Amino acid sequence: MERGVDEVSSKQAAAWKKVDKVKEAQERRVGELRAKEEEDRRRGELLELRAGEVDSLLASLRAGLGRGMAWTALQELVDESARAGDQLAAMVVRLDLRGVAKEVSRKCPGSV
């Protein structure tokens, strides 16, 4: 009888150990999701704050394309402008020439 009780007790302990592992994994995932949510919220706020600058940047890129500039020439112009201190150009991380996408930095140029 005692042996049967020990066996049941052992199985319960193993089951609770599994439950604890699952719980820890879920808590860790919730923490990761909360951190990602905070990062996304900050990105959204920054985008809202810099919406005018981003719109100006996109308008400049569209104007260049509208004048028939090649993507490579446009990238060179952006790079040169950034080196010359143009804040809008400095926001451009890269132009995706194949995907026709723009990627801008979340940081203000010169900030940490």
N, CA, C and O of each residue as an XYZ file, in Angstrom:
448
protein
N       0.818     -1.189      0.000
C       0.000      0.000      0.000
C       0.868      1.262      0.000
O       0.639      2.207     -0.755
N       1.871      1.236      0.876
C       2.778      2.375      0.980
C       3.502      2.623     -0.346
O       3.743      3.763     -0.744
N       3.833      1.541     -0.999
C       4.517      1.617     -2.287
C       3.615      2.285     -3.337
O       4.089      3.078     -4.150
N       2.339      1.967     -3.315
C       1.385      2.579     -4.232
C       1.240      4.069     -3.979
O       1.140      4.852     -4.924
N       1.227      4.464     -2.728
C       1.145      5.880     -2.366
C       2.393      6.610     -2.850
O       2.293      7.717     -3.380
N       3.552      6.013     -2.676
C       4.805      6.624     -3.134
C       4.807      6.807     -4.650
O       5.280      7.815     -5.174
N       4.265      5.803     -5.336
C       4.223      5.861     -6.797
C       3.304      6.993     -7.267
O       3.662      7.748     -8.172
N       2.146      7.110     -6.667
C       1.208      8.179     -7.011
C       1.822      9.532     -6.677
O       1.734     10.474     -7.463
N       2.428      9.618     -5.532
C       3.065     10.862     -5.106
C       4.172     11.260     -6.076
O       4.323     12.438     -6.400
N       4.935     10.295     -6.534
C       6.018     10.545     -7.486
C       5.462     11.046     -8.820
O       6.011     11.969     -9.422
N       4.371     10.431     -9.273
C       3.749     10.854    -10.530
C       3.182     12.263    -10.412
O       3.269     13.058    -11.348
N       2.601     12.565     -9.256
C       2.067     13.922     -9.038
C       3.193     14.950     -9.047
O       3.050     16.027     -9.625
N       4.293     14.622     -8.416
C       5.430     15.533     -8.378
C       5.964     15.781     -9.792
O       6.300     16.912    -10.143
N       6.040     14.729    -10.592
C       6.504     14.864    -11.972
C       5.528     15.716    -12.781
O       5.943     16.537    -13.599
N       4.237     15.517    -12.551
C       3.228     16.308    -13.268
C       3.331     17.783    -12.888
O       3.268     18.656    -13.754
N       3.488     18.061    -11.595
C       3.619     19.462    -11.162
C       4.899     20.101    -11.709
O       4.930     21.293    -12.014
N       5.929     19.304    -11.825
C       7.187     19.813    -12.389
C       6.967     20.236    -13.844
O       7.461     21.277    -14.277
N       6.219     19.414    -14.596
C       5.897     19.759    -15.987
C       5.041     21.017    -16.045
O       5.261     21.888    -16.887
N       4.067     21.108    -15.147
C       3.199     22.289    -15.098
C       4.044     23.529    -14.823
O       3.853     24.565    -15.459
N       4.974     23.426    -13.881
C       5.836     24.576    -13.559
C       6.694     24.996    -14.747
O       6.883     26.189    -14.987
N       7.215     24.018    -15.491
C       8.024     24.336    -16.675
C       7.197     25.056    -17.729
O       7.656     26.032    -18.322
N       5.979     24.577    -17.964
C       5.094     25.222    -18.935
C       4.764     26.636    -18.482
O       4.779     27.574    -19.279
N       4.467     26.779    -17.198
C       4.133     28.090    -16.644
C       5.309     29.063    -16.805
O       5.116     30.211    -17.207
N       6.518     28.606    -16.494
C       7.709     29.445    -16.659
C       7.904     29.852    -18.116
O       8.233     31.004    -18.401
N       7.702     28.913    -19.038
C       7.859     29.210    -20.466
C       6.823     30.237    -20.908
O       7.132     31.146    -21.677
N       5.602     30.092    -20.423
C       4.555     31.048    -20.786
C       4.836     32.428    -20.201
O       4.624     33.439    -20.871
N       5.305     32.477    -18.969
C       5.637     33.764    -18.350
C       6.780     34.440    -19.096
O       6.770     35.656    -19.288
N       7.757     33.658    -19.510
C       8.879     34.204    -20.278
C       8.378     34.764    -21.609
O       8.793     35.844    -22.031
N       7.496     34.033    -22.259
C       6.941     34.494    -23.551
C       6.113     35.761    -23.371
O       6.184     36.671    -24.197
N       5.330     35.827    -22.301
C       4.546     37.035    -22.025
C       5.484     38.226    -21.835
O       5.208     39.319    -22.330
N       6.577     38.023    -21.130
C       7.563     39.096    -20.943
C       8.151     39.549    -22.267
O       8.320     40.746    -22.500
N       8.462     38.600    -23.130
C       8.993     38.941    -24.454
C       7.973     39.722    -25.266
O       8.315     40.697    -25.934
N       6.716     39.288    -25.206
C       5.663     39.986    -25.957
C       5.437     41.396    -25.415
O       5.192     42.325    -26.185
N       5.517     41.557    -24.114
C       5.352     42.899    -23.521
C       6.494     43.812    -23.945
O       6.275     44.987    -24.239
N       7.708     43.281    -23.980
C       8.850     44.076    -24.418
C       8.686     44.475    -25.884
O       8.964     45.616    -26.251
N       8.240     43.548    -26.717
C       8.007     43.837    -28.135
C       6.904     44.871    -28.292
O       7.003     45.769    -29.127
N       5.852     44.745    -27.488
C       4.759     45.710    -27.528
C       5.270     47.118    -27.189
O       4.898     48.091    -27.845
N       6.113     47.218    -26.176
C       6.668     48.517    -25.783
C       7.542     49.087    -26.900
O       7.476     50.280    -27.197
N       8.349     48.243    -27.508
C       9.194     48.685    -28.616
C       8.336     49.190    -29.783
O       8.630     50.233    -30.368
N       7.294     48.461    -30.110
C       6.394     48.872    -31.194
C       5.685     50.178    -30.854
O       5.484     51.022    -31.727
N       5.309     50.345    -29.599
C       4.656     51.587    -29.175
C       5.602     52.772    -29.344
O       5.205     53.829    -29.834
N       6.866     52.586    -28.931
C       7.860     53.665    -29.086
C       8.096     53.977    -30.559
O       8.222     55.145    -30.928
N       8.157     52.962    -31.396
C       8.326     53.188    -32.839
C       7.161     53.991    -33.396
O       7.352     54.920    -34.182
N       5.961     53.627    -32.985
C       4.771     54.343    -33.446
C       4.792     55.798    -33.014
O       4.466     56.686    -33.802
N       5.174     56.048    -31.770
C       5.251     57.422    -31.278
C       6.294     58.216    -32.059
O       6.062     59.368    -32.426
N       7.435     57.597    -32.307
C       8.487     58.286    -33.054
C       8.037     58.571    -34.478
O       8.312     59.643    -35.017
N       7.355     57.628    -35.079
C       6.852     57.837    -36.428
C       5.850     58.990    -36.452
O       5.871     59.817    -37.363
N       4.979     59.041    -35.451
C       4.025     60.147    -35.366
C       4.746     61.475    -35.194
O       4.374     62.469    -35.817
N       5.774     61.497    -34.353
C       6.528     62.726    -34.122
C       7.251     63.195    -35.383
O       7.396     64.394    -35.620
N       7.702     62.233    -36.188
C       8.505     62.566    -37.367
C       7.729     62.394    -38.664
O       8.325     62.314    -39.739
N       6.406     62.336    -38.573
C       5.576     62.097    -39.758
C       5.823     63.151    -40.838
O       5.891     62.816    -42.020
N       5.955     64.399    -40.453
C       6.207     65.454    -41.430
C       7.528     65.253    -42.152
O       7.614     65.418    -43.368
N       8.555     64.895    -41.395
C       9.868     64.655    -42.008
C       9.825     63.451    -42.942
O      10.387     63.484    -44.037
N       9.155     62.387    -42.502
C       9.056     61.188    -43.337
C       8.288     61.512    -44.617
O       8.671     61.066    -45.699
N       7.201     62.289    -44.498
C       6.448     62.687    -45.691
C       7.320     63.510    -46.639
O       7.266     63.318    -47.854
N       8.122     64.424    -46.093
C       9.027     65.230    -46.928
C      10.058     64.349    -47.616
O      10.364     64.531    -48.795
N      10.578     63.409    -46.877
C      11.561     62.489    -47.446
C      10.948     61.685    -48.584
O      11.542     61.559    -49.655
N       9.759     61.144    -48.349
C       9.098     60.364    -49.394
C       8.775     61.232    -50.611
O       8.902     60.776    -51.747
N       8.363     62.465    -50.383
C       8.072     63.374    -51.497
C       9.340     63.630    -52.314
O       9.291     63.666    -53.543
N      10.465     63.805    -51.636
C      11.730     64.029    -52.341
C      12.116     62.805    -53.179
O      12.557     62.938    -54.321
N      11.947     61.625    -52.605
C      12.270     60.404    -53.340
C      11.348     60.239    -54.551
O      11.794     59.870    -55.637
N      10.059     60.516    -54.347
C       9.114     60.415    -55.467
C       9.444     61.425    -56.560
O       9.343     61.124    -57.749
N       9.842     62.632    -56.142
C      10.182     63.658    -57.126
C      11.375     63.210    -57.971
O      11.386     63.388    -59.189
N      12.375     62.629    -57.312
C      13.535     62.130    -58.048
C      13.148     61.051    -59.038
O      13.608     61.052    -60.179
N      12.314     60.142    -58.608
C      11.851     59.083    -59.502
C      10.998     59.666    -60.624
O      11.063     59.217    -61.768
N      10.198     60.674    -60.276
C       9.347     61.321    -61.277
C      10.148     62.027    -62.358
O       9.693     62.154    -63.494
N      11.343     62.486    -62.003
C      12.226     63.135    -62.984
C      13.023     62.106    -63.776
O      13.868     62.456    -64.599
N      12.740     60.831    -63.514
C      13.405     59.782    -64.282
C      14.735     59.330    -63.715
O      15.499     58.664    -64.414
N      15.039     59.672    -62.463
C      16.305     59.239    -61.861
C      16.290     57.728    -61.675
O      15.271     57.145    -61.303
N      17.415     57.114    -61.936
C      17.568     55.685    -61.667
C      17.701     55.491    -60.160
O      18.158     56.382    -59.445
N      17.296     54.312    -59.690
C      17.389     54.035    -58.262
C      18.817     54.190    -57.758
O      19.035     54.725    -56.671
N      19.790     53.729    -58.533
C      21.181     53.825    -58.085
C      21.615     55.281    -57.982
O      22.334     55.648    -57.053
N      21.188     56.108    -58.924
C      21.522     57.529    -58.861
C      20.840     58.187    -57.670
O      21.420     59.047    -57.007
N      19.622     57.780    -57.408
C      18.891     58.314    -56.268
C      19.580     57.921    -54.964
O      19.687     58.738    -54.049
N      20.047     56.677    -54.872
C      20.777     56.230    -53.675
C      22.058     57.039    -53.499
O      22.386     57.440    -52.382
N      22.777     57.280    -54.581
C      24.010     58.070    -54.506
C      23.709     59.492    -54.051
O      24.436     60.051    -53.229
N      22.637     60.079    -54.584
C      22.253     61.431    -54.189
C      21.900     61.482    -52.702
O      22.297     62.412    -52.000
N      21.168     60.500    -52.232
C      20.804     60.446    -50.810
C      22.062     60.315    -49.959
O      22.206     61.011    -48.954
N      22.966     59.435    -50.349
C      24.215     59.252    -49.594
C      25.033     60.531    -49.552
O      25.534     60.909    -48.492
N      25.176     61.198    -50.678
C      25.934     62.450    -50.735
C      25.274     63.525    -49.873
O      25.949     64.258    -49.149
N      23.955     63.607    -49.962
C      23.229     64.608    -49.175
C      23.379     64.341    -47.680
O      23.520     65.275    -46.890
N      23.350     63.092    -47.302
C      23.510     62.740    -45.888
C      24.893     63.139    -45.396
O      25.038     63.686    -44.303
N      25.920     62.860    -46.217
C      27.279     63.236    -45.829
C      27.433     64.752    -45.740
O      28.258     65.254    -44.977
N      26.639     65.473    -46.518
C      26.704     66.935    -46.513
C      25.886     67.535    -45.367
O      25.862     68.754    -45.198
N      25.219     66.690    -44.582
C      24.501     67.182    -43.417
C      22.997     67.309    -43.581
O      22.329     67.837    -42.692
N      22.448     66.842    -44.689
C      21.002     66.891    -44.894
C      20.333     65.920    -43.921
O      20.549     64.710    -43.994
N      19.511     66.465    -42.999
C      18.875     65.644    -41.972
C      17.890     64.637    -42.560
O      17.797     63.509    -42.076
N      17.152     65.034    -43.599
C      16.220     64.098    -44.230
C      16.968     62.939    -44.865
O      16.590     61.780    -44.700
N      18.024     63.255    -45.587
C      18.803     62.203    -46.240
C      19.468     61.302    -45.200
O      19.629     60.101    -45.419
N      19.851     61.887    -44.076
C      20.496     61.103    -43.023
C      19.526     60.102    -42.396
O      19.963     59.128    -41.783
N      18.225     60.325    -42.540
C      17.230     59.389    -42.013
C      17.184     58.095    -42.815
O      16.746     57.064    -42.304
N      17.628     58.139    -44.061
C      17.533     56.965    -44.928
C      18.614     55.970    -44.544
O      19.803     56.288    -44.571
N      18.198     54.778    -44.189
C      19.143     53.711    -43.891
C      19.563     53.069    -45.204
O      20.751     52.885    -45.471
N      18.569     52.732    -46.018
C      18.854     52.176    -47.339
C      17.592     52.263    -48.177
O      16.484     52.370    -47.651
N      17.775     52.216    -49.474
C      16.668     52.105    -50.410
C      16.698     50.685    -50.945
O      17.735     50.213    -51.411
N      15.580     50.015    -50.881
C      15.490     48.654    -51.399
C      15.121     48.776    -52.875
O      13.957     48.973    -53.225
N      16.114     48.658    -53.715
C      15.920     48.896    -55.143
C      15.039     47.844    -55.790
O      14.342     48.135    -56.762
N      15.057     46.643    -55.276
C      14.233     45.578    -55.847
C      12.798     45.637    -55.335
O      11.852     45.469    -56.105
N      12.643     45.870    -54.066
C      11.319     45.858    -53.461
C      10.647     47.210    -53.482
O       9.517     47.341    -53.011
N      11.307     48.214    -54.013
C      10.801     49.575    -54.058
C      10.317     49.975    -52.664
O       9.208     50.481    -52.494
N      11.175     49.735    -51.677
C      10.842     50.063    -50.295
C      11.866     51.043    -49.751
O      12.991     51.131    -50.244
N      11.457     51.774    -48.731
C      12.358     52.695    -48.067
C      12.468     52.264    -46.620
O      11.483     51.830    -46.023
N      13.655     52.379    -46.051
C      13.846     52.061    -44.639
C      14.493     53.280    -44.013
O      15.535     53.744    -44.476
N      13.880     53.798    -42.966
C      14.425     54.980    -42.300
C      14.794     54.624    -40.881
O      14.231     53.705    -40.286
N      15.741     55.358    -40.350
C      16.216     55.129    -38.994
C      15.179     55.599    -37.998
O      14.452     56.560    -38.250
N      15.112     54.916    -36.858
C      14.205     55.336    -35.793
C      14.869     56.395    -34.923
O      14.210     57.014    -34.087
N      16.152     56.605    -35.111
C      16.889     57.550    -34.271
C      17.107     58.853    -35.041
O      17.219     58.861    -36.267
N      17.161     59.916    -34.315
C      17.511     61.189    -34.924
C      18.993     61.160    -35.236
O      19.776     60.670    -34.422
N      19.413     61.677    -36.405
C      20.837     61.702    -36.703
C      21.590     62.450    -35.617
O      21.167     63.521    -35.182
N      22.703     61.885    -35.184
C      23.528     62.514    -34.172
C      23.102     62.168    -32.760
O      23.784     62.566    -31.815
N      21.996     61.438    -32.566
C      21.578     61.075    -31.215
C      22.147     59.722    -30.858
O      22.608     58.978    -31.723
N      22.111     59.413    -29.585
C      22.642     58.125    -29.106
C      21.585     57.080    -29.134
O      21.842     55.933    -28.768
